[in-house]
Amino acid sequence: MSVSSSVRRLTAAAAVATAVMGAAALPASAADHHPGRHHSAVYISGVQYDSPGRDDRSNRSLNGEWVDLTNDSRRAVNLDGWTLEDEDGHTYTFDHYRLAGRTTVRVHTGNGHDNRTNLYQDRRAYVWDNNADTATLSNDYGRFVDDLSWGHHRDHRGGDRRHGGDHRGGRRH
């Protein structure tokens, strides 16, 4: 084996070792990044924008409309002061709620008793438009965290990620 081929092999081995060590040293947020999703550990993981059955504004129907938020980190995240908003400006503000690590909370539109896995906006009217809307999550500083859109919406900030509900049409605001 010549000296130049030995040097090339050692250089290649050193480059591989450096790349492996560099990847291991990445912060968790960079290592856990999922394509198409924002860097936050908390994200909108699903929306049921068209509650099943008739849209009769009953509490059961209102609670059939919901947004799921998931925390995919190991640590709890304090959502106190965070907001969930639609394109028309209907805003739900989280009050004294911590989302545990590796869990999901469902935010219903209607009335109910809040617990670890279900929160209620206590509204008497639908929030999410069946035809098109965007659910936007912001932190307690008002900074954008995530959104999820469906249909032809007015304020598009990310890729359409259709979740939940079937599309039956009819604006309900």
BANUNU-311439 format. One record per residue: x, y, z of N, C-alpha, C in turn; residue in three letters; residue number from 1. Coordinates in nm, 3 decimals, decimal comma. Each point is the difference from the previous one (the first is absolute). Layout:
! BANUNU-311439
      nx      ny      nz     cax     cay     caz      cx      cy      cz residu num
       X       Y       Z       X       Y       Z       X       Y       Z    ALA NUM
...
***
This chain:
! BANUNU-311439
      nx      ny      nz     cax     cay     caz      cx      cy      cz residu num
   0,084  -0,115   0,000  -0,084   0,115   0,000   0,089   0,123   0,000    MET   1
  -0,033   0,097  -0,081   0,081   0,121  -0,010  -0,035   0,096   0,113    SER   2
   0,089   0,095   0,025  -0,020   0,099   0,104  -0,122   0,086  -0,031    VAL   3
  -0,017   0,036  -0,126  -0,112   0,088  -0,036  -0,134  -0,069   0,021    SER   4
  -0,011  -0,130  -0,027  -0,128  -0,068   0,023  -0,026  -0,017   0,149    SER   5
   0,104  -0,019   0,080  -0,016  -0,007   0,146  -0,048   0,133   0,055    SER   6
   0,058   0,109  -0,049  -0,040   0,134   0,044  -0,146   0,025  -0,037    VAL   7
  -0,038  -0,038  -0,122  -0,139   0,018  -0,043  -0,096  -0,077   0,089    ARG   8
   0,035  -0,123   0,035  -0,087  -0,082   0,085  -0,011   0,059   0,140    ARG   9
   0,112   0,045   0,056  -0,002   0,061   0,133  -0,081   0,130  -0,001    LEU  10
   0,014   0,078  -0,107  -0,075   0,125  -0,012  -0,149  -0,030  -0,009    THR  11
  -0,037  -0,100  -0,079  -0,141  -0,038  -0,013  -0,055  -0,050   0,132    ALA  12
   0,078  -0,080   0,073  -0,044  -0,051   0,130  -0,018   0,114   0,099    ALA  13
   0,092   0,097  -0,003  -0,012   0,116   0,090  -0,123   0,082  -0,034    ALA  14
  -0,031   0,017  -0,128  -0,117   0,076  -0,042  -0,129  -0,068   0,046    ALA  15
  -0,007  -0,131  -0,012  -0,117  -0,075   0,045  -0,016   0,013   0,151    VAL  16
   0,110  -0,014   0,075  -0,005   0,012   0,146  -0,047   0,139   0,041    ALA  17
   0,047   0,104  -0,069  -0,041   0,137   0,031  -0,148   0,018  -0,027    THR  18
  -0,050  -0,053  -0,111  -0,142   0,012  -0,034  -0,086  -0,070   0,103    ALA  19
   0,042  -0,119   0,044  -0,076  -0,075   0,101  -0,002   0,076   0,132    VAL  20
   0,114   0,051   0,043   0,007   0,076   0,125  -0,082   0,128  -0,009    MET  21
   0,003   0,067  -0,115  -0,077   0,123  -0,019  -0,149  -0,026   0,008    GLY  22
  -0,047  -0,109  -0,058  -0,142  -0,034   0,005  -0,043  -0,033   0,142    ALA  23
   0,087  -0,067   0,076  -0,033  -0,036   0,138  -0,006   0,124   0,088    ALA  24
   0,072   0,105  -0,036   0,003   0,121   0,082  -0,112   0,098  -0,032    ALA  25
  -0,085  -0,029  -0,099  -0,110   0,090  -0,035  -0,095   0,017   0,118    LEU  26
  -0,057   0,118   0,018  -0,100   0,017   0,105  -0,123  -0,082  -0,032    PRO  27
  -0,077  -0,035   0,103  -0,117  -0,086  -0,019  -0,100   0,059  -0,098    ALA  28
  -0,019   0,132   0,002  -0,098   0,061  -0,090   0,038  -0,021  -0,146    SER  29
   0,128   0,005  -0,031   0,042  -0,021  -0,138  -0,007  -0,148  -0,036    ALA  30
   0,038  -0,086   0,092  -0,002  -0,144  -0,027  -0,143  -0,052  -0,013    ALA  31
  -0,095   0,062   0,072  -0,139  -0,045  -0,002  -0,083   0,066  -0,108    ASP  32
   0,058   0,088  -0,082  -0,077   0,074  -0,100  -0,063  -0,096  -0,101    HIS  33
  -0,128   0,025  -0,028  -0,073  -0,079  -0,099  -0,026   0,089  -0,120    HIS  34
   0,027  -0,046  -0,122  -0,024   0,082  -0,119  -0,147   0,043  -0,005    PRO  35
  -0,023   0,125  -0,038  -0,137   0,049  -0,013  -0,059   0,048   0,130    GLY  36
   0,074  -0,013   0,110  -0,050   0,045   0,129   0,093   0,104   0,057    ARG  37
  -0,051   0,084   0,082   0,079   0,106   0,060   0,087  -0,056   0,111    HIS  38
   0,093   0,078   0,051   0,099  -0,046   0,096  -0,055  -0,019   0,141    HIS  39
  -0,119   0,050   0,031  -0,054  -0,011   0,134  -0,034  -0,144   0,035    SER  40
   0,012  -0,033   0,127  -0,037  -0,133   0,048  -0,152  -0,016   0,000    ALA  41
  -0,073   0,112   0,012  -0,147  -0,004   0,000  -0,048   0,039  -0,139    VAL  42
  -0,092  -0,079  -0,055  -0,051   0,026  -0,134  -0,145  -0,046  -0,010    TYR  43
  -0,070   0,051  -0,101  -0,138  -0,040  -0,027   0,006  -0,135  -0,071    ILE  44
  -0,050  -0,103   0,066   0,011  -0,134  -0,056  -0,128  -0,048  -0,068    SER  45
  -0,111   0,071   0,016  -0,123  -0,039  -0,065  -0,110   0,102   0,022    GLY  46
  -0,096   0,002  -0,095  -0,116   0,088   0,011  -0,123  -0,075  -0,048    VAL  47
  -0,106   0,008   0,077  -0,132  -0,047  -0,043  -0,082   0,127  -0,017    GLN  48
  -0,001   0,054  -0,123  -0,064   0,129  -0,024  -0,147  -0,014  -0,035    TYR  49
  -0,047  -0,117  -0,032  -0,141  -0,022  -0,033  -0,049  -0,109   0,093    ASP  50
  -0,068   0,039   0,107  -0,044  -0,098   0,099  -0,095  -0,101  -0,064    SER  51
   0,009  -0,125   0,042  -0,085  -0,105  -0,057  -0,147   0,029   0,027    PRO  52
  -0,085  -0,040  -0,092  -0,144   0,018   0,017  -0,047   0,137  -0,044    GLY  53
  -0,121   0,035   0,045  -0,060   0,129  -0,035   0,069   0,113   0,074    ARG  54
   0,013   0,113  -0,067   0,055   0,120   0,063  -0,116   0,074   0,067    ASP  55
  -0,036  -0,045   0,120  -0,117   0,056   0,069   0,037   0,087   0,120    ASP  56
   0,128   0,030   0,015   0,053   0,082   0,110  -0,026  -0,059   0,138    ARG  57
  -0,032  -0,129   0,007  -0,009  -0,065   0,131   0,140  -0,011   0,057    SER  58
   0,010  -0,013   0,130   0,133  -0,012   0,062   0,074  -0,123  -0,053    ASN  59
  -0,075  -0,107  -0,023   0,062  -0,121  -0,055   0,060   0,027  -0,138    ARG  60
  -0,075   0,071  -0,085   0,051   0,033  -0,133   0,117   0,096   0,008    SER  61
  -0,009   0,101   0,086   0,110   0,095   0,016   0,128  -0,070   0,048    LEU  62
  -0,014  -0,096   0,089   0,118  -0,071   0,051   0,052  -0,104  -0,099    ASN  63
  -0,078  -0,028  -0,106   0,049  -0,085  -0,108   0,097   0,073  -0,091    GLY  64
   0,013   0,129   0,021   0,095   0,085  -0,071   0,117   0,024   0,095    GLU  65
   0,123  -0,031  -0,042   0,114   0,009   0,091   0,132   0,017  -0,075    TRP  66
   0,102   0,037   0,077   0,138   0,008  -0,048   0,087  -0,077   0,099    VAL  67
   0,087  -0,085  -0,050   0,096  -0,073   0,083   0,135   0,069  -0,005    ASP  68
   0,059   0,018   0,120   0,137   0,050   0,011   0,084  -0,109   0,063    LEU  69
   0,117  -0,024  -0,057   0,089  -0,106   0,048   0,134   0,060   0,042    THR  70
   0,050  -0,049   0,111   0,134   0,034   0,047   0,087  -0,122  -0,023    ASN  71
   0,091   0,005  -0,097   0,081  -0,118  -0,028   0,134   0,001   0,072    ASP  72
   0,019   0,095   0,092   0,123  -0,002   0,080  -0,025  -0,082   0,127    SER  73
   0,105  -0,023   0,075  -0,014  -0,075   0,126  -0,044   0,090   0,114    ARG  74
   0,019   0,130  -0,015  -0,029   0,094   0,108  -0,137   0,064  -0,018    ARG  75
  -0,064   0,032   0,111  -0,128   0,071  -0,003   0,023   0,141  -0,052    ALA  76
  -0,101   0,055  -0,066   0,006   0,136  -0,052  -0,115   0,079   0,063    VAL  77
   0,033   0,114   0,059  -0,101   0,086   0,061  -0,068   0,078  -0,111    ASN  78
  -0,129  -0,025  -0,024  -0,076   0,066  -0,107  -0,076   0,123   0,052    LEU  79
   0,022   0,039   0,124  -0,070   0,115   0,057   0,024   0,124  -0,088    ASP  80
  -0,107   0,060  -0,050   0,009   0,117  -0,085   0,014  -0,029  -0,148    GLY  81
   0,019  -0,127  -0,039   0,005  -0,037  -0,141  -0,140   0,016  -0,059    TRP  82
  -0,009   0,018  -0,132  -0,130   0,016  -0,064  -0,016  -0,094  -0,118    THR  83
  -0,125  -0,033  -0,025  -0,042  -0,078  -0,116  -0,104   0,086  -0,070    LEU  84
   0,023   0,033  -0,129  -0,084   0,098  -0,068  -0,037  -0,047  -0,139    GLU  85
  -0,121   0,038  -0,045  -0,041  -0,027  -0,138   0,021   0,125  -0,084    ASP  86
  -0,029  -0,008  -0,131   0,021   0,113  -0,090  -0,091   0,118   0,029    GLU  87
  -0,115  -0,024   0,063  -0,095   0,107   0,032   0,033   0,068   0,132    ASP  88
   0,105  -0,044   0,068   0,042   0,063   0,124  -0,060  -0,059   0,127    GLY  89
  -0,075  -0,110  -0,013  -0,049  -0,069   0,121   0,122  -0,056   0,072    HIS  90
   0,020   0,039   0,124   0,122  -0,035   0,072  -0,031  -0,071   0,131    THR  91
   0,069  -0,110   0,023  -0,005  -0,071   0,128   0,137   0,020   0,065    TYR  92
   0,000   0,046   0,125   0,124   0,021   0,074   0,012  -0,105   0,109    THR  93
   0,112  -0,070   0,002   0,025  -0,103   0,101   0,025   0,068   0,134    PHE  94
  -0,060  -0,055   0,106   0,010   0,059   0,132   0,047  -0,106   0,099    ASP  95
   0,118   0,016   0,054   0,057  -0,091   0,100  -0,006  -0,146  -0,046    HIS  96
   0,059  -0,025  -0,116   0,002  -0,137  -0,051   0,141  -0,038  -0,041    TYR  97
   0,046  -0,116   0,048   0,129  -0,057  -0,039  -0,027  -0,126  -0,079    ARG  98
   0,056  -0,006  -0,121  -0,013  -0,117  -0,085   0,119  -0,091   0,028    LEU  99
  -0,028  -0,115   0,059   0,105  -0,095   0,036   0,076  -0,046  -0,123    ALA 100
   0,121  -0,048   0,021   0,081  -0,052  -0,110  -0,062  -0,122  -0,063    GLY 101
   0,016  -0,009  -0,131  -0,049  -0,116  -0,078  -0,150  -0,022   0,018    ARG 102
  -0,078   0,108   0,007  -0,145  -0,012   0,013  -0,071   0,095  -0,096    THR 103
  -0,130  -0,020  -0,011  -0,087   0,082  -0,085  -0,117   0,049   0,082    THR 104
  -0,040   0,125  -0,023  -0,121   0,055   0,061  -0,095   0,036  -0,113    VAL 105
  -0,129  -0,026   0,021  -0,104   0,033  -0,097  -0,075   0,122   0,051    ARG 106
  -0,005   0,104  -0,084  -0,069   0,124   0,035  -0,133   0,001  -0,074    VAL 107
  -0,109  -0,023   0,077  -0,136  -0,005  -0,056  -0,058   0,141  -0,008    HIS 108
  -0,096   0,020  -0,090  -0,063   0,131  -0,016  -0,103   0,028   0,108    THR 109
  -0,079  -0,099   0,039  -0,112   0,021   0,091   0,038   0,006   0,147    GLY 110
  -0,100  -0,026   0,085   0,017   0,004   0,145   0,038  -0,136   0,055    ASN 111
   0,074   0,000   0,110   0,038  -0,124   0,066   0,091   0,029   0,117    GLY 112
   0,044  -0,106   0,066   0,091   0,011   0,115   0,141  -0,032  -0,047    HIS 113
   0,090   0,098   0,012   0,139  -0,019  -0,042   0,066  -0,110   0,082    ASP 114
   0,086  -0,079  -0,065   0,084  -0,098   0,068   0,133  -0,009  -0,075    ASN 115
   0,083  -0,095   0,031   0,133  -0,011  -0,061  -0,005  -0,019  -0,151    ARG 116
  -0,100  -0,070  -0,052  -0,003  -0,034  -0,142  -0,107   0,071  -0,081    THR 117
  -0,089   0,074   0,066  -0,107   0,071  -0,068  -0,019   0,139   0,061    ASN 118
   0,002   0,101  -0,088  -0,029   0,136   0,042  -0,121   0,049  -0,079    LEU 119
  -0,072   0,096   0,054  -0,124   0,047  -0,062   0,004   0,152  -0,013    TYR 120
  -0,038   0,050  -0,119  -0,003   0,143  -0,024  -0,125   0,065   0,059    GLN 121
  -0,100  -0,079   0,035  -0,126   0,048   0,058  -0,072   0,098  -0,092    ASP 122
  -0,004  -0,033  -0,128  -0,071   0,082  -0,100  -0,137  -0,060  -0,029    ARG 123
  -0,087   0,084  -0,049  -0,136  -0,043  -0,039  -0,018   0,005  -0,152    ARG 124
   0,109   0,023  -0,072  -0,002   0,003  -0,147   0,127  -0,067  -0,052    ALA 125
  -0,008  -0,050  -0,122   0,114  -0,066  -0,063   0,112   0,100  -0,027    TYR 126
   0,123  -0,049   0,000   0,116   0,083  -0,028   0,058  -0,031  -0,137    VAL 127
   0,023  -0,126  -0,028   0,076  -0,040  -0,118  -0,091  -0,012  -0,122    TRP 128
   0,034   0,071  -0,106  -0,076   0,004  -0,123   0,015  -0,134  -0,074    ASP 129
  -0,111  -0,055  -0,046   0,004  -0,128  -0,071   0,069   0,010  -0,136    ASN 130
  -0,017   0,113  -0,069   0,055   0,013  -0,136   0,149   0,026  -0,001    ASN 131
   0,044   0,093   0,083   0,140   0,039   0,000   0,029   0,080   0,126    ALA 132
   0,111  -0,029   0,062   0,040   0,074   0,119   0,144  -0,036   0,032    ASP 133
   0,056   0,070   0,096   0,134  -0,029   0,050  -0,004   0,008   0,151    THR 134
   0,043  -0,106   0,066   0,018   0,000   0,146   0,144   0,043   0,024    ALA 135
   0,018   0,108   0,078   0,134   0,054   0,025   0,028  -0,003   0,149    THR 136
   0,114  -0,057   0,036   0,046  -0,008   0,137   0,112   0,102   0,020    LEU 137
  -0,014   0,084   0,105   0,102   0,099   0,033   0,038  -0,015   0,146    SER 138
   0,125   0,034   0,033   0,044  -0,012   0,139  -0,043   0,121   0,082    ASN 139
   0,040   0,004   0,125  -0,043   0,107   0,090   0,062   0,136  -0,033    ASP 140
   0,094   0,004  -0,093   0,055   0,126  -0,049  -0,065   0,043  -0,131    TYR 141
  -0,101  -0,077  -0,044  -0,069   0,030  -0,125   0,076  -0,045  -0,123    GLY 142
   0,105  -0,080   0,019   0,080  -0,048  -0,113  -0,062  -0,127  -0,058    ARG 143
   0,000  -0,005  -0,132  -0,051  -0,115  -0,075   0,073  -0,128   0,043    PHE 144
  -0,077  -0,107   0,027   0,057  -0,130   0,034  -0,030  -0,101  -0,110    VAL 145
  -0,127  -0,010  -0,040  -0,039  -0,097  -0,102  -0,136   0,039  -0,057    ASP 146
  -0,033  -0,054  -0,116  -0,135   0,015  -0,054  -0,036  -0,123  -0,080    ASP 147
  -0,129  -0,015  -0,024  -0,051  -0,109  -0,082  -0,116   0,058  -0,078    LEU 148
   0,002  -0,017  -0,133  -0,101   0,059  -0,088  -0,072  -0,105  -0,080    SER 149
  -0,122   0,034  -0,043  -0,076  -0,086  -0,089  -0,079   0,089  -0,095    TRP 150
  -0,034  -0,053  -0,118  -0,076   0,075  -0,100   0,079   0,116  -0,057    GLY 151
  -0,070   0,093  -0,065   0,062   0,121  -0,054  -0,013   0,109   0,103    HIS 152
   0,104   0,023   0,075  -0,002   0,092   0,113   0,064   0,131  -0,037    HIS 153
  -0,034   0,102   0,078   0,046   0,136  -0,026   0,140   0,026   0,050    ARG 154
   0,042  -0,061   0,108   0,125   0,036   0,066   0,089  -0,122   0,011    ASP 155
   0,058  -0,041  -0,110   0,076  -0,125  -0,004   0,146   0,024   0,036    HIS 156
   0,049  -0,066   0,106   0,139   0,015   0,041   0,077  -0,131  -0,008    ARG 157
  -0,061  -0,106  -0,042   0,070  -0,127  -0,006  -0,071  -0,093  -0,096    GLY 158
   0,051  -0,119  -0,015  -0,062  -0,095  -0,090  -0,131  -0,051   0,056    GLY 159
  -0,094  -0,027  -0,089  -0,126  -0,060   0,044   0,031  -0,135   0,061    ASP 160
  -0,049  -0,022   0,118   0,014  -0,130   0,064  -0,139  -0,039   0,043    ARG 161
  -0,071  -0,071  -0,081  -0,140  -0,033   0,029  -0,007  -0,106   0,109    ARG 162
  -0,078   0,029   0,102  -0,021  -0,091   0,111  -0,145   0,004   0,040    HIS 163
  -0,051  -0,112   0,046  -0,133  -0,006   0,060  -0,110   0,044  -0,092    GLY 164
  -0,121  -0,031   0,041  -0,121   0,049  -0,066  -0,011  -0,036  -0,146    GLY 165
  -0,123  -0,011  -0,045  -0,021  -0,015  -0,143  -0,051   0,134  -0,050    ASP 166
   0,012   0,024  -0,127  -0,033   0,129  -0,057  -0,143  -0,003  -0,052    HIS 167
  -0,092   0,062   0,076  -0,139   0,003  -0,042  -0,046   0,140  -0,038    ARG 168
   0,088   0,097   0,015  -0,034   0,136  -0,041  -0,087   0,073   0,099    GLY 169
  -0,025   0,124  -0,029  -0,090   0,081   0,083   0,073   0,077   0,108    GLY 170
   0,014   0,129  -0,016   0,063   0,084   0,101  -0,092   0,009   0,120    ARG 171
   0,054  -0,013   0,121  -0,083  -0,008   0,118   0,020   0,117   0,096    ARG 172
   0,053   0,110  -0,041   0,025   0,109   0,095  -0,117   0,093   0,004    HIS 173
***
